[in-house]
Amino acid sequence: MCLGVPGQILDVVESPLRLGRVAFGSTIKEISLACVPDAGPGAWVVVHAGLALDQLDEAEAMHMLECLNALAEGVEQEEA
């Protein structure tokens, strides 16, 4: 199973690989933005395995984060 996680682009380094720093809450990772050439700082992207796969709007990103948090809470309750 693959899991894409929404993150917000903080800045972009225009290079042959087109990299950017992307925030996932308080965690910041360097991510390849090669598949989302129009995404810039402030944009939300879906990231899997260090690669931004698609751009989405903020409402979609918030909905995805709510779903992931609900899923995590359900797993925590099952483990208790």
C-alpha positions as CSV (number, residue, x, y, z in Angstrom):
1,M,0.0,0.0,0.0
2,C,1.2,3.5,-0.8
3,L,0.5,6.5,1.2
4,G,0.7,10.1,-0.1
5,V,0.9,12.8,2.6
6,P,0.0,16.4,2.0
7,G,2.7,19.0,2.7
8,Q,3.2,22.7,2.1
9,I,6.1,24.0,0.0
10,L,8.2,26.5,1.8
11,D,10.7,27.3,-0.9
12,V,12.0,25.9,-4.2
13,V,15.5,25.4,-5.6
14,E,15.4,25.6,-9.4
15,S,17.9,23.0,-10.5
16,P,17.9,20.0,-12.9
17,L,16.1,18.0,-10.2
18,R,13.9,20.9,-9.0
19,L,13.9,20.4,-5.2
20,G,12.0,22.2,-2.5
21,R,11.7,22.3,1.3
22,V,8.2,21.0,2.2
23,A,6.6,21.2,5.7
24,F,4.6,18.4,7.2
25,G,3.5,20.1,10.4
26,S,6.7,20.8,12.3
27,T,8.7,18.4,10.2
28,I,10.5,19.8,7.1
29,K,11.9,17.6,4.4
30,E,13.7,18.2,1.1
31,I,11.4,16.8,-1.6
32,S,11.7,16.4,-5.4
33,L,9.2,18.8,-7.1
34,A,10.0,17.5,-10.7
35,C,6.4,16.2,-11.2
36,V,4.8,19.5,-10.1
37,P,6.5,22.1,-12.2
38,D,4.0,24.8,-11.6
39,A,4.0,24.4,-7.7
40,G,5.7,27.1,-5.8
41,P,6.1,28.4,-2.2
42,G,2.8,28.2,-0.3
43,A,1.4,25.5,-2.6
44,W,0.2,22.2,-1.1
45,V,1.4,18.9,-2.7
46,V,0.9,15.2,-2.1
47,V,4.2,13.5,-1.3
48,H,5.2,9.8,-1.5
49,A,8.7,8.5,-1.0
50,G,10.4,11.9,-1.3
51,L,8.5,12.9,-4.5
52,A,5.7,15.4,-4.8
53,L,3.2,13.6,-7.1
54,D,0.4,16.2,-7.4
55,Q,-0.6,19.7,-6.4
56,L,-3.9,20.2,-4.4
57,D,-5.7,23.2,-2.9
58,E,-5.6,23.9,0.8
59,A,-9.2,22.6,1.4
60,E,-8.2,19.2,-0.1
61,A,-5.0,19.1,1.9
62,M,-6.9,19.9,5.2
63,H,-9.4,17.2,4.4
64,M,-6.7,14.6,3.8
65,L,-4.9,15.6,7.0
66,E,-8.2,15.2,8.9
67,C,-8.7,11.7,7.4
68,L,-5.1,10.7,8.3
69,N,-5.5,12.0,11.9
70,A,-8.8,10.1,12.3
71,L,-7.1,6.9,10.9
72,A,-4.2,7.4,13.4
73,E,-6.6,7.9,16.3
74,G,-8.5,4.7,15.3
75,V,-5.2,2.7,15.3
76,E,-4.2,4.1,18.7
77,Q,-7.6,3.1,20.2
78,E,-7.3,-0.4,18.8
79,E,-3.8,-0.8,20.4
80,A,-5.0,0.4,23.8
